[in-house]
């Protein structure tokens, strides 16, 4: 019996070594036939708090003429690739984590500064072998609980005193976040090839080896007075790294938007407590500009990648949704006019489907006065909450009257990061979904509106998306549902 088992084992081993087992051949024994080279399989886990929106088709826009303004909205058939999308709008609690991160990074920089004690352990400048590395903060070292005199000065340098109340408060003007984004799409354009002969494929044209190629690059710095200076510079192309764009953004939300948006109204309470009080933790963050929303996406990506290790190179970065992605996700699986499956604003038992302004001047008819906690209304068929009302949401798309007519019909997008010196009309960004202060017509999934990229509002927030790292997404959805049950 043992002898038979040994013989079977040897036979199987021989088949494996010769590349043929159970009828499957390896490339080495295919008799010269091309069988394909296998690649590395990466299984992307479902991002926390996100849901999968599968690729599909959308008739983008409003088919019938708008009865409110009497104007026609551009309509076009488009298709979009699948992506992950936040189930809920970014909340005050989530955005405060961003603010705290920036605050603590500044503290670590100062604690490592000789002017505040010079504790070098707060920065890493060498690897474990003693080789020099790009200096970066040591997040494993905790901030001191009982700071000494020098450390206390570092803490106090981040705070200011309210001249009216004498209360110490975080100096929001110091909370600047610097990040870099590499523009892969621009860098891939043929006209930027290092080898001038590769720039033009038409063999009737002889490329000029002395032709000067110019690029446009976003950069930012802080001047001697502490002001953020952002510029778009034009310069001669020198190589691929010219497409690394640098941004510096002050990330503290403008809490005064509650007063500035509504003059002659007593909204001081919201101005003082909406962002900072724990009772508003799960409410959508507001007073955040388009520029700040993009900075949050960059930080969220950095925060994720720091803990992933080698797998990080397969994960797509967080970003704002395109206008097309947003509408496609909002309409749900049946592509309805509203995120729900009919044109009514409330269910049969009198419950509203969203937080909006259901009557002239009566904000409370739907049970809310301003924003509401995210996720208290039913989700649409894609599993997304508050895609109508609560807060309108930033998209990555610039706003034009032509809308989708000026875009491609596959993954449509119009993108332009306007610099400070650009005309203000170039700084319009598309905003979708309507808000707590808007009437029924404005919360339709196809309704388009805009705001300027540097303008904070008490009724505009955002949510993030992430492109799929691969297309085998059904497995991830199963994993996500199992994780929820746990």
N, C-alpha and C positions, 0 to 999 in steps of 0.2 A: 504493500500500500504506500509506504513512504517512498519507495523507489519510483512509483508512478507519479506521485506528487512532484518529486524532484525533476522528472523528465518533462512534465507539463510546464513547470516553472522555467526550465531552460529553453523550452520551445518558445514560450511567450517572450522571454528576454531576447532570443535571437530575432524574433519578428520585430520587436521594438528597435533593436540596433540596426536592422536592415531597412528601417523606415516604413514598414508595412504592418499595421495592426488593425484588425477589424475593417479591412478594406480601405483605410485612410492612408494616403501616401504623403510623406514630407517632400519638400522641394528638392532635397538631395537625391531622391530616388524616383523622380518623375519622368525619367527617360528623356530628359531634355525639354519637356513641356513647361511652359510658363504657368505657374500656379499661384503667383502672387506672394508678396512679402507681408507678413503679419506686423501690425503695429502695436504700440502700447495701449492697453485698454484702461480707460479712466472712467470710473463710475462717480458721477457728480452727485453728492448728497443733496437732498432738498434743503435749500437755505431756510434758516429759522424765520418763521413768520411770513413766508412767501408761499404762493401757490403757482402751479404750472399753468400757463396759458398756451395751449397747443397752436401750432401754425394753422392758418386758415385764410379765408377770403372775406372781404367786407365791401359793401357798397357804402363808401364813406361820404357823409354829408346828409343833407335833408332833401328828400325827393320833392315834397310839396312846398309851395311857396310859403314863406314864413308869414303868419297872420299878424304878428306883432309889429314888424318893421316893413313888411311888404317887399323884402329883398330876397333874391335867390341865393342859396348857399351852394357853392360848387359841389358836384357829386361825381364820384368816379369809382370804378371797380379796382380794388387793390388787394394785394396778398402780402401777408406778413409771416415771418418766421416765428417759431415758438420762443417763449421767454418766461422767466420767473418774475412775479410781481408781488409787491407787499400786499398782504390781505387787507391791511388797514393803513390809514394815513399815518405818517411819522408823528409821534406824540411828543408832548412837552418832556416827558420822562426820557425818551430816546434822545431828543436833541440836547437835554441837559447833560447826558453822558458825554456828548461831543464837547460841550462847553467845559465840563470838568476835565476832560482829557487835555484840552488846550491849556487850561489853567495849570494843571499838574506838570505839563511839559515845560512851561515857562519856569515853574518853581525848580524843577530839576536842573535846568540850564543855569539858573542863578545860584543854586546851592553848589554847583561845580565851579562857579566863577570865584576867583580869588577875592573879589570885592565883598563876597558874602561867605567867606570861610574857605572856599576852594576845596571842597570834598570831591576829589577826582573819581570816586567810586560811583558817582551819579552819571558818569559818561564812560562809554567804552571806546577805546582808541586802539586796542590790540586784541587779537584773537587768543585762544588758549595756548597757542604755541609762541606767543609774543610777537607775532608779525603785525605790522601796522594795518589797520582797517579804517574805512571811512567813519569818522567820529559819529556816534549815535547815543541816544539816551539809554540808560540802564533802567528799564521798567521793573526789573525784579527787585531792585532795592527800594524798600518802602520809604515814604516821607517820614521825617522824625515826628514822634508823638510829643516829645518834650524837647522842643528846639532850644538850642543855646542862643546866646546873644546874636551871633552872626546869622544863624538860621532864622531867628525871629525877624530880623531885618529883611530877609528874603521874602518871608510870608507877608510882612506888612507892606512891602513895595508893590504888591498886587492889589491893594485896597485903597480906597479913597474915603473921605468923610463927607457925608451929606451936610452941606452948609446950613440947611434949615433945621434938621433934627439932630445933628451930631452923630448920626448912626454910621457905622462903618459898612461900606458896601464894595462889592467887587468892581474894580475899575475896568469896565467893559472895553474901553478904548485900547487896552493892551492885548486883548484876546484876538490876536491875528494868527491865522492858520496858513502856512505855506505848503503848497503842493505842486506836483509836476504831472503833466499828462502828455504822453507821447502820441502824436497824431499819425497813426499807422496808415490811415487812408491817404493822407496827403503825401507821406513818404513813399508810398507805393506807386505814385504816378510816374509814368515812363519818362516824362520830361526832366526828372530829377536823377536819372541814372548817372553814376560817376563816369562810366564809359560813354563818351558823347555819341559813339556810333550806335548805341542801343536806344537812344532817345527817339529816333524816327525809324519806323519799319519800312516806309516807302523807299524802295531802292532807287527811285528816280531822283531823290533828293540827297544831296551830299551834305552831311552834317558839318557844321562849322566848329572845328575843335577849339576855337578861341571865343566861342559864344559865351557871354556872361549870363548865368542863371541867377535870378533873384528869388528870394523866399520871403514870406511874411511870417513873423514869429511873435507870439505873445510873451511878454516878460514883465516882471514886477520887482520893486524894491521899496525899501523904507528910507525916506530921506532923513536928514539930520534933525528935523523937527518932529520925527515920529510919524509922519504922514505916509500912507500907502500910495505909491506911484505905480500906475499900471500903464504900459505902453504896448502898442503893436508896432514893431520895428521892421523895416524892409532892409535886407542886406544881401550881399552875394552869397550864393549857396556854397558851402564848404564840405558838407557831408551829412550822413543820416541823422546825426545828433542835432542838426538845426531844427528838427521837428519836435524837439522836447520843449513844451510850453510851460512857463512858470507863472503861478498865480499866488497872490497873497490877499486874503479876504478877512476882514473883521467879522467874526462869526456870531456875535451876540445878537439875538433878535431885537428888533425895535419895539419895545414894549409901549412906546408912546403912540403907536399906530391907532390904539383904541380912542385916543383923544383927537389925533389929527384926521382920522377918517370920518369922525362924527362930531363936527363943531356944534356948540350949543346943546351938548348932551352930557349927562353926568356919568362918564365911563371911567372915572379915576380908579375905581376899585379894580377893574380889569387890568388897567395899566400897571398897578402895583403888585397884583397877586397872580394874574393868570398864568404867567410862565414859571413862577417860583414856588407857588403853594402846592403842597402834596395833593390837595383835593382836586387839582386840575391835571394830575399826572397823566391820565389816559385820554385827555382831550388833545385834539390836533394842534401842533405848534403853528403859530401864526406870527406875522411880523418878520417873516424870513424872506429875503429877496431871492431872485433866481440865482444870483451869484453865490449866496450863502447855501442854497439848496445843493448846488453843484459841489461846493466845498464839503458838505456833509457826505455826499456820495463818495468823494475821494477819500475822506477819512474812514468811512465805513469799509471801503475796500482795503485800506492800509491796516485797519484793525483786524480784519478777517485774515489777510495774508500772513500777518505776523505769527499766527498760530497754526498755519497749515503745513509748513515745511516744504519738502520737495513737490508736493501736490499743488502748490500755489500756482505754478505756471499754467495749469490747465483751467483755472477758474477765471471767468470773465468779471470785469469790474462792475461795481454798482454805478448806476447812472439814472438820469431822469428819463421817463418814457418819451418816445416820439409821440407826436400828435396822433398819428395813425395807430400806434400800439395802444394808446390810451383809449381811443374810441372803440377799437376792436374788442378790448378787454371789458369795457363798460357795458357794451350792448349785450354781453352774455352769449351763450351758445346758440340762441335763436336769433341773434342780431336785432333785438327789440329797440323801440324808440327810447325807452327808459330802461334802467338796469333790471326792472321787474318785467313780468310777462303781460302787462296790459297798460292802457293809457290812463287808468284811474290813479289818483294820488293817495288813496287810502283803501284799506281792505274792507270787507263787508261788515266787520265789527267796529269800524270807525277809527282804526289805527293807521296813521300816516306811514308811508313807505320810506320817507326821507326827512331830513331836517332842512326845511326851506321856509320861505315866507308865504304861507298859504292864503293870506288875506291882506288887504291894504292896511298896513299899520299894525296888524295883529300878528306879531312874531310868535306869540305863545300858543297859538291855535294848535300847533303840532306838538306841544308839550315842552318846547325849549324857547329860551329868549335869545341866546347867542349860539355858540357852538355846543355840541353835545359830545359825550364820551364816544370814542370810536367803537364801532362794532355793535351798537345797541339796536340798530335796524337790521333786518334780514339781509343776508348776502345775495348777490346775483348768482346766476347759474355757474359762473366761473369761481365762486367762492370768495368774491371780493366785496368788502363792505364800504359803504359811504361813497360809491362812485357817482352818486347824485347828491347834491347838497352838502351840508356840514361845512366844509371849506372847498373852494375851488382849488385846482391843483396845477402847479407849474408843469410844463412839458419842455423838452429840449429844443422844440421847433420854433424858428422865428415866425412871426405872424405877418402874413401877407393877405391882401384881399383875394388873390387868386387861389390861395389855399392849396388843396391837393392837385389842382389843375397844373400847377407849376412843378409838381414832384413826379418821381418815377412811380410806376404802378407796382413795384416790388420793393418791400421795405422802405416806403417813401419817407424822406426826411429833408428838411432845409435847415442847415445849421450855420450860425455865424456868431462868434463870440466878440461882440462889439467892444472896442476899447473905450477908455474914458474920453479920448479926443474925437471919437466918431460922432456924426450927427445923431441927435437923440431919436430921430425917426427910425434908425437902424437898430434900436435897442428894444423893440417890441417882441415879446415872447408869447406864444400861444398858451392860454389858460383854459382849462376844461372843467366841466362838472357842475358849475354853479355853486352857490354857498348858502349859508343860513340866512343871508339877507336878501336872496334873490327869489323872484316869483317862479311859477311853474315852468314857463317857457325857457328860462335860462338853465334849468337843470337837466334838459334833454341831453342824451349822450353825444349828439351831433352838433350841439350848439357851440360856436366858436367865439371866444373873446380874447382879450390880450391885456397885458400889463408890461410896463417898462422893467427891464431886468434889474434895475437898482432900486425899485420902488417896493417897500414893504407894505403889506395890507393886513388888516385884522380879519380878513375873510379869505386869504389865500394861504394854502399850505402845500404839501407835496407828498408823494410816495416814490419809492425807488423801484427799479427793475434791474434784471440781470440777464444778459443773453445766455442761451444754453451753451454749455461747453461741448455737448454732443447731442445726437438726435435720439438716443435710446432712453427716452424719458419715462416710459411707462413703469420701469423698475423703480425709479426714484419716487414716483407717486405712491406706490405700494409701501415703500419704506417709510414715507412721510406719514401715511395713515396709521402704520403700526406704531410709530413714534408717538403719535397723538394719544393712542390708547394707553400707552405706558404712563 
